[in-house]
């Protein structure tokens, strides 16, 4: 049986708490020895101290690549929105 959860953000953007919950869900969904790769921009929720600490604690399972610069982020967002729509 598959279960799922929908999280609504009134702000429309992730914050650190939602990001941490999402990371915990990823680790649960893809148990060890799976290694999860993430491509992130420099959004505040990705760069918070709490998220950084969590990533350090799970560095054996979570690998993060940061998109350089600020302008590439908008290209990726447009691309992802285009695919989903």
N, C-alpha and C positions, 0 to 999 in steps of 0.2 A: 504494500500500500504506500502510495506517495502522499506526502503532506507538503503544504506550502504555507507561506505567511506573506501578507502584504503589509508594508509599512507606509503609512501616509505621513508626509512631512508638510506641515502647514506653511513652512517657509519655501517649499519647493526644492530646497537644496539639502544635502546631507550636512549634519554637524558631526562632531567627534563621537558622540554617543551612538548615533545611528551607524557611523562607519565602523566602530568597534563591534556592534551587534552583527553587522554584515560580515565582518571578518571572522567572527566566531561561527556564524552560520556556514561560511565557506569551509572552515576547518572541519566542521561536523559533517557537512555534505560530502566532502572528499577526504576521508580518513587517511592516516598515515598508511603507507609510505608516500602517498601522493604529495607532490610539490606543486604549489599554486603560484603561477606567475601573474603579476598585475602590472598594468601600464597606467600610471597616474600622472596627472598634472600637478601643479603646485597649489591646489585649492587648500584653504585653511584647514578643512577637515582631514586632509591627507597629511598635513605638516604639523599637527598638534603634538604636544608632548605626550599625551596619553596614547595616541595612535603610534607614535614613534617608539614608545616603550613596549607596546604590544608587539610591534613588528620585530623588535630586538629579541623579545622573549620567544618568538616563533620564527626566527630567522632560518631554521632548518626546514621549514615548510612553506613560508611565504617569501617570495622573491619579488621585489618591487623595482620597476624601471620608471624613472621620472622623465617625462617629456621635457626637453630643454626649452627654455624661453617661455614667454607667455603667449606668443602669437600662434604657435602650433596647436595649442589647446582648442582654439576656435575652429580650426580646420577639422580636428578629430571629432568635435562635438557635432559639427554640421554633417560630417560623414556618417556618424552613428545615427543621427536623427533621420537622415535620408534613407538609411537601410531599414530602420524600424517603421517608417511611414510607407 
